[in-house]
């Protein structure tokens, strides 16, 4: 599961926290258990959601979701970074995100080799 989130008051948006809370219940039916996860965030600030992502990592740890902890993705949003068509206008950001997704794909495979899906 890939989480792409902004940061609000050094945390994640309330709606995201609420969705995670609902999906992790009732006890014993946690939708995140043993499902690989990664986090990307963007904000106008220079540390691009680093604090909010740490909070989300803590929540996902409680939910037993294996997390890709490296590479991390903190994107400083700038005007026109993403076009109306969804294209990334900055070459280095585009290449970074392409690499990030390739790493995440490999991470998912490693998690499912270690924790096979139940039959």
TAPEWO-V785786 format. One record per pair of residues at least 4 apart in sequence whose C-alpha atoms are under 7 Angstrom apart, sorted by the first residue. I is the first residue (numbers start at 0). J is the second residue. D is the distance in Angstrom with one decimal. If there is no record, write none. Layout:
# TAPEWO-V785786
i->I j->J d->D
i->I j->J d->D
This chain:
# TAPEWO-V785786
i->0 j->35 d->6.1
i->0 j->36 d->4.6
i->0 j->37 d->6.5
i->1 j->36 d->5.6
i->1 j->37 d->5.0
i->1 j->38 d->5.9
i->2 j->37 d->6.1
i->2 j->38 d->4.7
i->2 j->39 d->6.2
i->3 j->38 d->5.9
i->3 j->39 d->4.7
i->3 j->40 d->5.3
i->4 j->39 d->6.5
i->4 j->40 d->4.8
i->4 j->41 d->6.9
i->5 j->11 d->6.8
i->5 j->40 d->5.5
i->5 j->41 d->5.6
i->5 j->42 d->6.2
i->5 j->48 d->6.4
i->6 j->10 d->5.5
i->6 j->11 d->5.2
i->6 j->12 d->6.6
i->6 j->42 d->6.9
i->6 j->48 d->5.2
i->6 j->51 d->5.3
i->7 j->11 d->5.7
i->7 j->12 d->5.8
i->9 j->50 d->5.4
i->9 j->51 d->5.1
i->10 j->50 d->6.5
i->10 j->51 d->3.9
i->10 j->54 d->6.0
i->11 j->15 d->6.7
i->11 j->16 d->6.9
i->11 j->51 d->5.2
i->11 j->55 d->6.7
i->12 j->16 d->6.6
i->13 j->17 d->6.1
i->14 j->18 d->6.2
i->15 j->19 d->6.2
i->16 j->20 d->6.1
i->17 j->21 d->6.2
i->18 j->22 d->6.1
i->19 j->23 d->6.1
i->20 j->24 d->6.7
i->22 j->29 d->6.3
i->22 j->30 d->5.5
i->23 j->28 d->6.7
i->23 j->29 d->4.0
i->23 j->30 d->5.5
i->23 j->31 d->6.6
i->23 j->62 d->6.8
i->24 j->28 d->5.9
i->24 j->29 d->5.5
i->25 j->29 d->6.9
i->29 j->62 d->7.0
i->31 j->62 d->5.9
i->31 j->63 d->6.6
i->31 j->64 d->5.5
i->32 j->62 d->5.9
i->32 j->63 d->4.7
i->32 j->64 d->5.2
i->33 j->63 d->6.0
i->33 j->64 d->5.1
i->33 j->65 d->6.1
i->34 j->64 d->5.3
i->34 j->65 d->6.4
i->35 j->64 d->5.7
i->35 j->65 d->4.8
i->35 j->66 d->5.8
i->35 j->107 d->5.8
i->35 j->110 d->6.5
i->36 j->64 d->6.4
i->36 j->65 d->6.1
i->36 j->66 d->4.9
i->36 j->67 d->6.3
i->37 j->66 d->5.7
i->37 j->67 d->5.2
i->38 j->52 d->6.8
i->39 j->72 d->5.1
i->39 j->73 d->6.4
i->40 j->47 d->6.5
i->40 j->48 d->5.5
i->40 j->72 d->6.7
i->40 j->73 d->5.6
i->40 j->74 d->6.1
i->41 j->47 d->5.0
i->41 j->48 d->5.9
i->41 j->73 d->6.1
i->41 j->74 d->4.6
i->41 j->75 d->5.6
i->41 j->76 d->5.6
i->42 j->47 d->4.8
i->42 j->48 d->6.1
i->42 j->74 d->6.8
i->42 j->75 d->5.4
i->42 j->76 d->5.2
i->43 j->47 d->6.7
i->43 j->75 d->5.4
i->43 j->76 d->4.8
i->43 j->77 d->6.5
i->44 j->75 d->6.1
i->45 j->75 d->5.7
i->46 j->73 d->6.6
i->46 j->75 d->6.9
i->47 j->73 d->4.7
i->47 j->74 d->5.1
i->47 j->75 d->4.9
i->48 j->52 d->6.0
i->48 j->73 d->6.1
i->49 j->53 d->6.4
i->49 j->73 d->6.3
i->50 j->54 d->6.5
i->51 j->55 d->6.3
i->52 j->56 d->6.1
i->53 j->57 d->6.4
i->54 j->58 d->6.5
i->55 j->59 d->6.2
i->56 j->60 d->6.0
i->57 j->61 d->6.5
i->58 j->62 d->6.5
i->59 j->63 d->6.3
i->59 j->64 d->5.4
i->60 j->64 d->5.8
i->67 j->103 d->7.0
i->67 j->106 d->6.7
i->70 j->99 d->6.8
i->76 j->80 d->6.7
i->80 j->87 d->5.7
i->80 j->88 d->5.3
i->80 j->89 d->6.3
i->81 j->85 d->5.7
i->81 j->86 d->5.5
i->81 j->87 d->4.6
i->81 j->88 d->6.0
i->82 j->86 d->5.2
i->82 j->87 d->6.4
i->82 j->88 d->6.9
i->87 j->93 d->5.7
i->89 j->93 d->6.1
i->90 j->94 d->6.2
i->91 j->95 d->6.0
i->92 j->96 d->6.1
i->93 j->97 d->6.1
i->94 j->98 d->6.2
i->95 j->99 d->6.1
i->96 j->100 d->6.2
i->97 j->101 d->6.4
i->98 j->102 d->6.2
i->99 j->103 d->6.2
i->100 j->104 d->6.2
i->101 j->105 d->6.4
i->102 j->106 d->6.2
i->103 j->107 d->6.2
i->104 j->108 d->6.5
i->105 j->109 d->6.3
i->106 j->110 d->6.2
i->107 j->111 d->6.3
i->108 j->112 d->6.2
i->109 j->113 d->6.3
i->110 j->114 d->5.9
i->111 j->115 d->4.9
i->111 j->116 d->6.7
